[in-house]
Amino acid sequence: MTLTRARSDALIQDGEAGIERLVEIMARLRDPVTGCPWDIAQDFATIAPYTIEEAYEVADAIERRAWDELKGELGDLLFQSVFHARMAEEAGHFGFGDVVRAISDKMVTRHPHVFGDESNAKSADDQVRDWETVKAAERAGRDETGVLDGVAVGLPALLRAVKLQNRAARVGFDWPSATEVLDKIAEESREVVEARDTLTQDEVEEEMGDLLFVMANLARHLKVDPEAALRRANAKFTRRFGAIEAALAETGRRPEDSDLAEMDALWNAAKAREKAAKA
């Protein structure tokens, strides 16, 4: 339903209006005559990278326990859903109400132990298995008959690797324990070294991909989220390198004025301070 300009203005200025206000703001931003030129120029493909970025910023705020920031980041992510839904409505595919209805229906269907007659006297693992059974039935209804069908190609590569491995594991294609995965990591590491010395750059990349894929499998066997683990490692590296910069700044220098031996020593000092602080 298209609102009159007066009603649209009133809704946009109503701070208590809720999601309807945001939907109307998006409609006005995309108005082909009076909207924002940047917003009008966008399409699904150009907005998708921002959607992914906003999801990671949500994860980053949670990782840092930055709860004040999280409110804003969740809003940014919500706006991405509204943006995509508005473009879909303009193209005649569906509207935001359809998005809300679809996810609501899905949650009710996938939680019969909450919204239906099934008992909820199950463990979290039991419920995950039930969830996967329902999802498998949904995939079959979409003619996705292959075990790996439906794992989104656009996922971050590390996350997609874990999802592919989880799917394969459900039909028995998996190593029995982390021990076998560690053996495979040693094998793939040797192949990377051999590739570096004897193969083309394309073949080196392939071997490196094999090693990263097995590393993701190790994380899965250890019940570690590899994306979260890598985010923590990135944060640690950033923190400790910042300590190197701070130490050098005390003598009026920058990293490019130092050398590897000195910076390595400063890194180890920062590492020792962190370990002492945790003790």
N, C-alpha and C positions, 0 to 999 in steps of 0.2 A: 504494500500500500504506500502510495506517494503522499506525503504530508504537504499541506500548504506551507509557504515560506514562513508565515507567522508561527504556525505550530511547530515547524522544524526548528526555528530560532528558539522558541520557548523550551523545547525538549533539550536542545544542545546546552542551554544555559542552566538547566535544572541539575544541580549537583547531586540530587538524590534519585535521579531517574534510573540508574542502574544500566544494565546491558543494552537496553533500548537506546539510551543516549549514545553509547559507543557505536552502535550500528548506524544510527543517523549521522553521526560525525563522519563515518566512513563513506556513507552515501554522498554526503556533501563534498568530501574531498575528491570523489570520483566524478562529480557532476561535470559533464563534458563542456559546459558553458562557463560556470562560475567556480569550478573546482580548482584544485592545486595542479599546476602543469606537471609536476613530477609524479604525483600519484596517478594522474590520468594516463601517463605514458607507460606505466608498469603493466606487466602481464605475469602469468603464473611462473614462468621461467625466471624472470628477473627478480621476483620477490622470494622465490624458494631459498636462495642463499641467506637472505636475511632471517628467514624462519629458522633455519638451522643455527645461525649465529645466536639468535635470541634464546634458543633452547640451551645452548652451551653457556650462555650468560646466566641463565637460571641455575644450571648445575654449578657454575663457579660461585655464585652467591651462597648456595647451600654448602659447598665445600668450605667456604670461609666463614660460615655461620653468620653471614652479614644479613640479619633478618630485616633490617630497615631497607636495605637494597633489594631484597628478594621481592618485596611488594611491588616495586617498580618493574623489576625484571619479569615477574609473572604478568603484569599488565602489558608489557611489550610483547610477550609471547601470545597473550590473548588477542591483542590487536592484529597479529599476523593471521590468526584464524578468521577474524572478522574481515580482513583484507581479502583473503582467498575466497571466502564465501561471497563477498560482494562481487568480485570478478566473475564467479560462477553464476551468480544471479543475473548479471548483465548478459552473460552468454546463453542464458536460458537453461542452465544445467540444474541448479538447485539454489536455495537460499540459506541464510544462517539458521532459520528455524528448522530446516531439514537436517542441518548438521547437528543441532541440539537433540532433535528427535532420534536421529540415528545412533548417537552415542548413548542416549538414555535407554533406548531399546536394547542395545548391545549389552549394557551393564546389567539390565534386568535378566536377559536371557542367560548370560554367563554366570549369574549368581543365584541359581535356584535354591541354594541353601540359605539365602537371605530373603529373597522375594518369592520363593515358591514353596513347595511341600517337602523338599529334601531336608534332611537333618543337617544342622551346622556343626555337629559333633565330629569335626574332622580337623586334622592338623593342617598347617599352612602348606606342607608338601602335598597332602591329599588334594587340597583345593587347586594347587598348581596343576596337578595331573588332570583333574576334572576340567580345568580351564583349557588345557591343551587338547583334550578330547573334543570339547565344543568347537574350538578353533579348527581342528582337523575336519570336523563335519562341515563347517562353513566353507573351508577351502574346497572340499569335495563338491559342494553345491556350486562353486564357481569354476568347476572343471579343472581345478588345480590338483591333479592326481599324483604328481611327483613329490617325493619326500621333501625336496628343497624348494618346491614351488611356493611363491608368495613371500619369500624373504626379500625385502625391498633392496633393489640394486643401489638406491641412493643413500643407504645408510653409511655412516663412517666405516671405513674398511675393517677396522679392528672390531667394532661392534658386530658387523655383518659376519665376520669370521666366526665369532662365538655363536651367533644364531644358527649358522650353517652347521656347525659342529654339534650343537644341541639337537638339531633336527636329526642328523645322522645317528647320534647316540641313541635316540629313541627306538631305532630299529636295529640296534646292536652293533652299529659300525663305530666302534670306539675302543681305545686302549683301556684295559681293565684298571689301571692305576696310574698315578703320576710318575712312577718309576720308569715305565715304558716311554712316557712322553719325554722325560729327561734324557733317556738314551737316544731318542729321535732328535732332540735338540743338539746333542753332541754330534750326531751324524750330519745334520743339516749345517752346523757350524763349520765342520770340516769341508763340506761341499762349497760353502761360501768362500773359504780361503783358497780352495783349488780353483774356483771360478775366477777369483780376483787375479790369479797368476796366469791363467791359460785361456779364458773365455772372453767373448765380446761383452760390451757393457750391457746389452740387452739380456744376455744369459746371466750376468751377475745380478741384474735386477730380479730375474726370475728366481734365482737361488735365494736371494735376500727375502723375497716374498714368501718362499717356502719356510724359511726360518721364522719369520714373523707370525706366520699362520700357526706353526707349532707352539710358539710362545703363547699365543692366544689360547691354545688348547691346554697348556700347562696352567694358565690362570683359571680356566674353567674347572680343571680337576682339583685345584686348590681352593675353589669356591671364592675366587677373587674377581672382582669386576676390573678387567684390564684397562678400561677407559678411566675409571676412578684412580687406579693405581698409577697410571701414566700422568694423570693430572697432578697427583701428589708429588710425583717425581719432578714434574715441571716446576711446581711451586718450590720444591726444595732446591732445585738448581738455581732458580731465580733468587731465592733468599740468600743462598750461600755466595753466589756471584756478586750480589749486592754488598755482601760483607767484604768481599775482596775490593770492590770499588771504594767502599767507605774507608778501609784501612789505607789504601793507596792515596786517597784524597787527603788524609791527615799529613802526608808528606808532600802535598801539592802535586801529586802525579795521577795519571790515568792508566787503565790497563795497558794501553799501547806503549806506555813508558816503562813497563815492567817486562818480565820474561816468564816463561812457563814455570821455572823452578820456584821463583818467588810467589807467583800466584797459586801454585799448588800448595805451598806451605801455608799461605793465608787461607786457602780452602780448608785444609786439614785443621787449622786453628778454629775456623768457624764451625766445622763439624764437631770438634771436641767440645766447644762451648754449648752446642745444642744438646749433645749427649749428656753433659754435666747438668744442664737445666732440667732434663727429664729424670735424672737420677733421684 
